[in-house]
Amino acid sequence: MATTAFTSPVSGLWPLGQITVATAGTPVALNTNVGVQTQPTSVDGSGNVRQLILFAGSNTGLTYILRRVSGKTVTKATTNFIVAVVWPGQTISLPLGSVGLSSSLNVDDYFVDADTAGNSVIATAVVG
C-alpha cells in the first residue's frame, strides 16, 4: 500500500486508505490517512463527498462504522453512534445503493471500531 495518502480530493473516487483498529473498542477516525478536512472549511472537494465505500477484507469479527455526534465520545458501546456494521469480506456503501445523496458527508465525522483488534476497512469516498 502507498505511504502517501490522497489528501486533496478533486472529483471521482478518493482513496481514504486502510483504517486499522489496533485495540477493539477504541475507535479510529476515518480521516486517519488523509487528515482533518475542515480547516475551517472543507479542503478542496472533501466537502462534496456523496458516498463512502467500505470493504472489510479478511477480518475475524464485526467492524462498526460510527458517526460522531457533537460533544459526545464515540464508541460502539453506545449503539446510537453505529451507522453500519460490516461483516468480514463484505463491502458496503453509505448511503446504501447508488449515489443519490443531495447533501454531503464529512469524513471527519466517521470512525471505525471493531470486535477484534487488528480488524480494518479499506475506505473510498465518492466525490462530486
N, C-alpha and C positions, 0 to 999 in steps of 0.2 A: 504494500500500500504506500502511496505517496506520502512524503513527510510534510509537504506544504499544502494546506487546505485552500480551497477557493473561497477567499474571504470577501470577495466583491461580486455578487451575482449580477448578471445583466438581464438575461431572459432565457427561457427554456428550462433545462434541468440544472440544479445547483447541488452538487455533491456536498453533503454535510459530513461524510466520512463514517467511520465506525465508532460508536459510542459504547464503551465497555463499563459495566457496573462492577467495580472492584470489590465492593462489600455489599452483599444483599441487604436491602433495607436502607441503603444510603443513595438517594437519587443523584444522577449525574445530568448536568444540563445538556440539552440537545445542541446548544451552540458551543460545546466544548472545543471543537476543532476550528470553528470559524470566528469565535469571539463575540462579544456583545454587539448587537446590531442597532441598538437605539442610543445614539450618541449626539445630541438629544433627539435627533430624528433618524429615521432608518437610513442605513448605509446603502447607497446605490439602489438596486432593485429589491433589497431584502424586505422592504415594506410591501412588496407585491407578491408574497408567497400565497399561492392559491391552494396548494395541496402538499401534504407530506407523504412520502412513500417510505415504509419501514420494513426491513427484512430481518428476521430473527436467526437465520442460519441454523447451526447445529447446537443450539442451546440445550441445556438439560432441564430447564424449568421454565415457568412463565416469565415473560418480560412485560412490564407495565409502562404505558405512556401516560404521563401525568401532566396536568395543566396547572400552572401557578395561579393562585388567587392572591391578589394584593394583600400584603401584610400577614400572610399565613405561611407556616412551614410546610413545604410539600413533602408528602410521604405516602406510600402505598397503603399504609395502615389506616389512613383516613380516606375511605373509598370515594368521597366526593371529589377527590383530585384525579381519579382514574378516568381517562377518556377512551382508552383502548387497552386490550390485553392481546399480546402477540404470542402465539404458540410456537414452539421450536419448528423451524422450517417454513413458517408462514410469512407471507408478505401481505401487508395491509396498507391502506391509504386513509388519510384524514383530510377532508371528509371522505367517507366511503364512496366508491363509484368514480364517475368521471369528474373532471374539474368543472365545477359549476358554482363555486363559491363567489358571491359578488363582493364580499369584503375580503380582507386578507388575514393570514395567520402571522404571528410574530414568533420566530424561532426562539426568542429569549424567554418565552412563556412556557416552554415544554421541557420536560425532564424524562429520563429513563430510569426505571428501577427494576429489580428482578428478585425472584425467589432464590436464585442460586448465584453465588459470587462467580464472576467471570462471564456471565451472560452478556450478550451485546446485541446491538442492532446496527445495520448499515442504513443510513438515512439519506434521502434525497428530497429536495424541495422543488416543487414546480413553480417557477417564477413567470409572471407575465400578466 
